[in-house]
Amino acid sequence: MSSYRPRHLTPPPVPTEPVGASRRSVLRGGVLGAAALSTGAAALAAPAANAAGIYGQDVSGWQGEVDWAAQAELGSRFAYVKATEGRSYRSPAFDHQYSGAGNAGLVRGGYHFARPDSGGPEEQADFFLNNGGGWSEDGITLPGMVDFEGYHGLPRDYGLSQQEMRDWIVGFSNHYREQTGRRPVIYTNLHWWNDVVGDWTPKNSPLFLASYSSCRPSTLPGRWWGWEMWQYSESGPFAGDSNLWHGSEEQFARFVGEYDYGADGI
């Protein structure tokens, strides 16, 4: 294994704002659009603490300063924080969001918005690792997550064929694993993945599925047959997007802390 050591709070370079809308594109439903995707969100907007399960959230610079103590009071147990995008953008909110979540007792980790049109997968994986996206076997750090979806103003496929996109994903995943011992979590939605990547799933990759609905998702992208995390709402109860872990406390502890964690759905 490489000599990589976690560098979650490396001092940030001067941020360069990415071009276009970086609110994770016109939400996560591919061809469905924002209006259709909001239908189930209101039904799930009650405080998560009132329902069974392990709930959490993901945030980016759009949320700014987050009251993490209030998030914990609502029942949030984990947080993914946007660290990087492409090969040069680092969120200026990352440090205070990441440390704030940890100080409030949440398990936390970084995520990277993939830009296959801007730099190779290994280059982007290294940029992510060097700016908050690492993982350590400490029981409080989530494995890095990489976000694959469309980007406003660019072709949905970033100009790549299905095979080229698969190769890009494999390159990022393999490099991240070489450096940390873990495969990154793959965040995506059904329509983008099936249209752009197709009937394929990278080896042993945990799925973080965006699907705004009052019902747990049963139709999954690619060849996954199960999901680790479900992003069910962008309108509460938590700041940013609200998420649910699929399984038990024991499974969650394994996901957070084990080198040899095996993805549930592949």
Secondary structure, 3 states (H helix, E strand, C coil): CCCCCCCCCCCCCCCCCCCCCCCCCCCCCHHHHHHHHCCCCHHHCCCHHHCCCCEEEEECHHHCCCCHHHHHHHCEEEEEEEEEECCCEECCCHHHHHHHHHHCCCEEEEEEECCCCCCCHHHHHHHHHCCCCCCCCCCCECCCEEECCCCCCCCCCCCCCHHHHHHHHHHHHHHHHHHHCCCCEEEEEHHHHHHHHCCCCCCCCCEEEECCCCCCCCCCCCCCCCCCEEEEECCCCCCCEEEEECCCHHHHHHHHHCCCCCCCCC
